[in-house]
Amino acid sequence: MSDLPACQSLLVERDDGWLTVWLNRPEARNALSAQMADELAAVAAAIADDRQIRGVTFRGKGGVFCAGGDLKGFEAMMADGVTAADAAAFSRRGGALFHAVNALPQVTVMLVEGAAMAGGLGLACAGDVVAATADARFALTETMLGIPPAQIAPHVMQRVGLSAARRLMLTAARFDGREAAALGLVDRVADDAAGLDACEAEIRAAVRQCAPGANAETKALLLAAPHLGREAMLDRAADSFARCLTGPEGREGVAAFLGKRKPRWSR
């Protein structure tokens, strides 16, 4: 069982093999401050190798998911003496966080209510399953501030595709939860917060039918596939399959199926 880091801008709850990470700056609409980003990265690093954690839910306190990057941090990057290299390093740290969440071996669930703006929308796109209330508000507003949605661009594109990503980013389009579902950005739409809770309960139950190691291998293969040539992908997939089939999960899964019983991880 992994030790979780102490956090001030997050509230982290562990419940029967599932982690809930609450963005906990409601007074700032859960804007991503440097401290919050560092804490999110620390939590991701702490649990990456922990297969006792089956999934991670991200959501926001105060009825808002995330208003995006904290503009006070952006303002600090424009102070006298701050170089372009400093600003680039600041951006890169944010990008590393989104990639860490995107690559978490556990199943990640994003529950969006209120708003997911700019970097908040990017964080949602880094999840495996996204559920939102119908009235949730989404927008990529970076270009209205004179900056590109630089580090979140690949995560938005992996969710909605290049054509839609271009339109959303270049027009700073605003849309709600139902429109987000039509775009493929959101997988499930609920009427309200109680509906989000019900969606999450269904997702948790489904995930618990799947072997945690097999899920981790599957995510790794999916993320690697766009970057590998055919032969390299064939080799990687064959190696992944062989290790899982001959490992404890594969042996247990096949034995459970043939024995007409549930595997040990299913509950």
N, C-alpha and C positions, 0 to 999 in steps of 0.2 A: 504494500500500500504506500503510495507516494506521499511525501510530506508537502503540504501546500504552503506557498509563501504567504507571509503576512501582507495584507492589502489595506489601503485606506480609501481608494476610490472604487474598489470593487467589493461586492459581498459574494463570497463563494460558499456554496452549500453542497454537502455530499449526502446523497440519499440512496442507499441500496445499490451501489455501483454506478450511480449517475451523478454527474456534477452539474450544478446550475451556477453560472457566472452572471451575476447582476451588475450591470453598469450602474454605479451608485453615486452619481453627481446630479441628482434631480434639479438642484438649484440652477445648474448650467445646462439643463436638458440633456444631460449625459454626454456632453461634448468630450471628444477624445483629447484629453490633456496629455502632456509628455509623461506625467506620472501614471495615468491610467494605461497608456500604451505600454510603458515599462512593466506594469503589473500584469497586464494581459499576456505579454511575452513571457514573463516569469512563470505564470500559471501553465501556459502551453508547454514550456520546457520541462516543468516539474512532472507533468502527467504523460508526456509523449510515450514513455516506455511502460506505462502502467495498464495492463490488460484487464485489471479488475475494474477499471472505469470503462463502462460500456459505451457511454455517450456523454456529450456535453451540450447543455442548453445555454444560449446567450440571450439575455433580455435586459430591458432597462427599467429601473425604478422610476416611480412618478408618472407612469403611463406614457413614457416616451422611450423609444429604443435608443436613438443616438442622433444628435443634431449635426454631427460631422466633427471635423477638427476644431480644436479650441483656437479661435482667432487671436487670442492673446499670445499664444505660442508663435503664430505666424508673424505677429507684430514684432516680437522679440528678434526674429530673424532679419528684420529690416533696420535694426538699431545701428548706430555708428560703430564701426569696427568689426561688424559681422561680415564675413566674406561670402562669396558665392559658394566656395567649398564648404563653409560651415552650413549654409542652407541646404546644400546637396546632401551632406551627412545627416542633417535633420530629416530630410525627406526619405533617405535610405533606411533610417531606423523605423520609420513608419511602414515602409514597404516590407521590411523584414517581418514585422508583426503580422501583416495581412497574409504573407506567405506561410508563416508559422501556423496560423489558424487554418488556412486552406489545407495544409499538409498534415494536420493532426490525425493520427491513426484511428482515433475514436470517431464515431458518428457525431456530427455536429449539427445542432438544430438552432435556427435563428427564429425567435418569436418577436415579431415587429408589431408594435402598436404606437399610436401617436405619430411619430415621424422617424424616417431613416433618410437623412440628408447627407449628400456629399460622402465623406469618409464613413459615415454610418451606413449608407447604402452599400459602400464598398465592403464593409465588414459583413453585412448580411449576405452579399454575393460570395463570400469565402466559405459559407456553410454548405453542408450537404443537403439539408432540407430546410426550406424557408416557409414559415407560416405567418400570415399577417391578418390584421383586422381589415374589413372592407374599407373602412374610412382612414386607414393609415396613409400618411403622405410621404411621397418619395420625390427626390429631385437630385440631380447632379449639378450643383450650382457653382462649381469652381470657376468656370470661365466667366461668370458674372463678376468675379473678384479679380480677373486678370491673370489667373493661373490655370494650368491644366490639371485634370484629375489624374495626375501622373501615376501614382503607385497603385491606385485602385483600378486603373484601366483594364489590365489583364483579367482581373476577377469579374468585373462587369461583363467583359466580352465573353468569358467562358460561360456565363449564365445566359446571356441574351443574344449572343452572336455579334458579328462585326457591324452589320447594317443597323441594327437597333441601337447598338452602343454609340455609333456615330451620331445618330439622330438625338439620342438622349443627352449626350455630352455637348454637342455643338449648338444645341438650342436651349439647354438648361430646362428641359421639359419637366413639368410637374404632373404627377399622376397618383392615383389612389391604389388601394390594395387590389381591387378587381382588375384594373388596367395592368398592374404589375403581374398578376396571374396570367393575363392574356399575352404578355411579353415573355413569359417563362421565367421571370425573375422570382416570382412567388409560386410555391407548389400547392399550398393550401390556404383558403380564405375562410376566416371566421367572422361571425357577426360582432363579437366583442371579446374582452379579455377572458371571460369564462369559456368561450368557444376555443380560444387559443390553448387554454389549459387542457381541454378535451382533445384537441389535435395532438398536443404533446404526449398525452397519455397513450394515444393510439400508436404514435411513433415509437415511444419507449417499448411498448409491448411487442411491436414488430421487430425492433432491433434485438431484443432479448431472445428471439428465435434464431438469431444468426451467431455463428462463432466469432468471438472478438478478434482472434488472430486472422481468420479468413477475411473479415471486414477490413482489417488493417492492410492485408496483402492486396485486396481488391482496390482500395483507395490508392495505394502506391502504384499499381499497374495503370489505373486510369489517368493519374497525373503524369506518369512517365510516357504514356503512349504517344502524345503529340510530338515528343522530342526524340523518338527513337526511329531508326530505319527498320525496314521489315525484318531483316535477319536478327538484329539486336532485340527487337520486340518479341520475336518468336522464341529466342533463347531465354529472355527474361521471364516470359509467361510460362515456359516449360519448367524453368527452375522453381518459380513460385508454386506452380501446381504440384510438382514433385515433393517439395518440402512440406507443403500443407497435407497432401495425401498421406505421406508416410509419417507425419508427425502426430502428436497426441490428438489434436482436434480432428484431423481426417480419419484416424482410426476410430475415434469415438463416434463421429458422425455416421460413418458407414455401418458400424456395429449397431448403433441405435436404430437406423433405418431398417436394417435386416431383422433386428430383434423387435421391431414394431413398438418402440418406446421413444420417449423424448431424450435427446442428448443432454448431457449434464449441464450445459450452459443455458438450456432453455427453461425459463420459469416466468 
